[in-house]
Amino acid sequence: MVSSRTAEVITEAVEQPLPEDVLTMARRTLLNVAGTAIGASRHQAVDAVVSGSRGAARVPGRKERTAPLDAALATGIAAHLDDFDDTHLATVIHPGAACLGVLAALEPEAGAASATDVLTAYAWGCELQLRLGVAVSPSHYDLGWHITGTCGAFGAAATSALLLGLRGERLAAALSWGISRGLGMREGFGTMTKPFHPGKAAANGLLATRLAAAGAPAPGDALGEFTARLTREYDERQFLGGLGDRFELRRNTFKPYPCGIVTHPAIEAGEHLAAPIRDAGGADEVAGVEVHCHPLVPELTGNPDPADGLRARFSTVHGVAAGLLLGLVDLSAYEDEFVTSEAMERMRGKVRLVASPERDRAEAEVVVTMADGTTLRHHVAAARGSEQVPMTEDDLHGKVSRLIDPVLPGRTDSVAGAVAGEGPAYLTALMNACTGEEN
């Protein structure tokens, strides 16, 4: 179980006001993940979850009313479906998706809660899953676990438990149930299984809170089992040290590209070379492309010829080829028709990954050799959207606008305004904005 002392330490921390910069990051994270959830809300995977479901909860980007657990699942899936949600680079956890899922699910009963209560619960749900992730990294991920799914249920349990007022032993029980209900293996990357993991984490985190609220005892030593069996190391100082002072949420980042984070430096380098290639005769004159990168890049995203858009999100070869051809890599670069086009297949066939342990994970260099022997190159030391080069407010607003407006035309400012709101009924106002309904 999560010890009573652990729950006491967490309770003491959450009773304190969030530092202003952490509150700002919580709002930015919430805006970003609301955008990704709305943008993917009409996908067939989300349709499959909400079809036939009945209840009072809502899913961002949709009009149906659905059962709370289904709303949690569908929202978590949508938020992560395009691999465009927020990312904590040290752990590669996407903390926002599961926590947004439980907010959507709890709106019928917690819609009147204040902005302070909702944002505190949301921020701590993100924070606690990140802290657990840091405490078991890197071996937990290296062993094959999808850390967003395994730690995400813990974070979702924290958000839902805090929002519903659970403290002390009941909070400890909810967190224990959350730890015990995480799931997900990296083997599912490149398939619809991957976004299912944070969706299921949201639903399982909510169910963990329901069990705790109903008086169910904690499920044994869940934290001990997690750290003993699913990782090779556990650093409790990273989990609980400096709670309320050190915030991993401060290190959360926002993606400019809808794909695996390790591909981003190479994609950005490819984008920079698109214009020089056109000036040098065009894509047909490209003889070969080398991508110099960290070994983690081919390990995680080494697919040289993806068969569809989902698989392409885990192909650095595809991302670089798209950057070289388009000059701007966005959601359209991962549509099935573009991924399987002859032009993309030809360009991907020219791209080769060259891994070197001397390269930093956030670094890449793309070298293009033209048919006449001319060499074009671009080096990215840290990609846009990284901790070193974070997205600006304008960048983030532009990103969510491109996601929200095709689904809810003209509603981006309403969503942004709801996220920035204060006072009571915060969650209802947020869900109204995210579904296009009037307050």
VENMOFEN-V495486 format. One record per backbone hydrogen bond with DSSP energy under -1.0 kcal/mol. CO is the residue of the C=O (numbers start at 1). NH is the residue of the N-H. E is the energy in kcal/mol with one decimal. If there is no record, write none. Layout:
BEGIN
CO;NH;E  CO;NH;E
END
This chain:
BEGIN
3;7;-2.2  4;8;-2.5  5;9;-2.6  6;10;-2.5  7;11;-2.9  8;12;-2.7  9;13;-1.9  10;14;-2.7  11;15;-1.3  13;16;-1.4  19;23;-2.5  20;24;-2.2  21;25;-1.9  22;26;-2.5  23;27;-2.1  24;28;-2.3  25;29;-2.9  26;30;-2.3  27;31;-2.7  28;32;-2.6  29;33;-2.4  30;34;-2.2  31;35;-2.1  32;36;-2.0  33;37;-2.2  34;38;-2.5  35;39;-2.6  36;40;-1.4  38;41;-1.4  40;43;-1.6  43;47;-2.3  44;48;-2.2  46;50;-2.2  47;51;-2.1  50;53;-1.9  57;66;-3.3  59;62;-2.1  66;57;-2.3  67;71;-2.6  68;72;-2.5  69;73;-2.3  70;74;-3.1  71;75;-2.4  72;76;-2.3  73;77;-2.3  74;78;-2.6  75;79;-2.7  76;80;-1.2  77;81;-1.3  80;83;-1.8  87;253;-1.7  88;91;-1.1  88;92;-2.7  93;88;-2.9  95;99;-1.0  96;100;-2.5  97;101;-2.0  98;102;-1.6  99;103;-1.6  100;104;-2.5  101;105;-1.9  102;106;-2.1  106;109;-1.0  106;110;-2.6  107;111;-1.4  110;113;-1.6  111;428;-1.6  112;425;-1.8  113;426;-2.1  114;118;-2.5  115;119;-2.8  116;120;-2.1  117;121;-2.2  118;122;-2.7  119;123;-2.9  120;124;-2.3  121;125;-2.0  122;126;-2.2  123;127;-2.8  124;128;-2.8  125;129;-1.4  126;130;-1.9  127;131;-2.6  128;132;-2.2  129;133;-2.1  130;134;-2.8  131;135;-2.2  132;136;-1.0  134;137;-1.1  135;235;-1.7  136;140;-2.1  138;142;-2.3  139;143;-2.3  140;145;-1.5  141;144;-1.9  144;186;-3.5  145;147;-1.1  146;149;-1.3  146;150;-1.9  147;151;-2.2  151;155;-2.0  152;156;-2.8  153;157;-2.1  154;158;-2.0  155;159;-2.5  156;160;-2.5  157;161;-2.5  158;162;-2.6  159;163;-2.3  160;164;-1.8  161;166;-2.8  162;165;-1.2  167;170;-1.2  168;172;-2.5  169;173;-2.4  170;174;-2.3  171;175;-2.5  172;176;-2.2  173;177;-2.7  174;178;-2.3  175;179;-2.5  176;180;-2.0  178;181;-1.0  184;146;-2.5  185;188;-1.6  186;189;-2.2  188;191;-1.5  191;194;-1.3  192;196;-1.1  193;197;-1.2  194;197;-1.1  195;199;-1.4  196;200;-3.2  197;201;-2.3  198;202;-2.1  199;203;-2.1  200;204;-3.0  201;205;-2.5  202;206;-2.2  203;207;-2.4  204;208;-2.3  205;209;-1.7  206;210;-2.3  207;211;-2.4  208;212;-2.2  209;213;-3.0  210;214;-1.7  211;216;-2.5  212;215;-1.6  218;220;-2.0  220;222;-1.8  221;225;-2.6  222;226;-2.5  223;227;-2.5  224;228;-1.9  225;229;-2.3  226;230;-2.1  235;239;-1.2  236;240;-3.0  237;241;-1.7  240;243;-1.4  242;245;-2.7  242;246;-2.7  248;251;-2.2  249;252;-1.7  253;87;-2.4  257;259;-1.8  260;263;-1.7  261;264;-1.4  263;267;-2.2  264;268;-2.6  265;269;-2.0  266;270;-2.5  267;271;-2.6  268;272;-1.8  269;273;-1.0  271;274;-1.2  273;277;-2.0  274;278;-2.0  275;279;-2.4  276;280;-1.4  277;282;-2.9  278;281;-1.4  282;285;-1.7  283;286;-1.7  285;371;-2.8  288;369;-2.9  289;352;-2.5  290;367;-2.8  291;354;-3.5  292;365;-2.0  293;356;-2.5  294;297;-1.9  295;299;-1.5  296;300;-2.5  297;301;-3.0  301;316;-2.5  308;312;-2.0  309;313;-1.0  311;314;-1.8  312;315;-1.6  313;260;-2.6  314;303;-1.0  315;319;-2.3  316;320;-2.7  317;321;-2.3  318;322;-2.9  319;323;-2.2  320;324;-2.6  321;325;-2.0  322;326;-3.3  323;327;-1.7  330;333;-1.6  331;334;-1.9  332;335;-1.3  335;339;-2.6  336;340;-2.2  338;341;-1.3  341;345;-2.3  342;346;-2.5  343;347;-2.1  344;348;-3.1  345;349;-1.6  347;350;-1.6  348;351;-1.5  350;289;-2.7  352;291;-2.8  354;293;-2.0  356;359;-1.6  360;363;-1.6  364;380;-3.2  365;292;-3.2  366;378;-2.0  367;290;-2.8  368;376;-3.1  369;287;-2.7  369;288;-1.7  370;373;-2.2  374;370;-3.2  376;368;-3.8  378;366;-2.4  380;364;-2.1  383;386;-1.9  389;385;-3.2  392;396;-2.5  393;397;-2.6  394;398;-2.5  395;399;-2.3  396;400;-2.5  397;401;-2.1  398;402;-1.9  399;403;-1.1  400;404;-3.1  401;405;-2.2  404;407;-1.5  404;408;-3.4  408;411;-2.1  411;415;-2.3  412;416;-2.8  413;417;-2.5  414;418;-2.2  415;419;-2.4  416;420;-1.9  418;421;-1.1  423;115;-2.1  425;429;-2.0  426;430;-2.4  427;431;-2.5  428;432;-2.5  429;433;-2.1  430;434;-2.4  431;435;-1.1  432;437;-2.1  434;61;-3.0
END
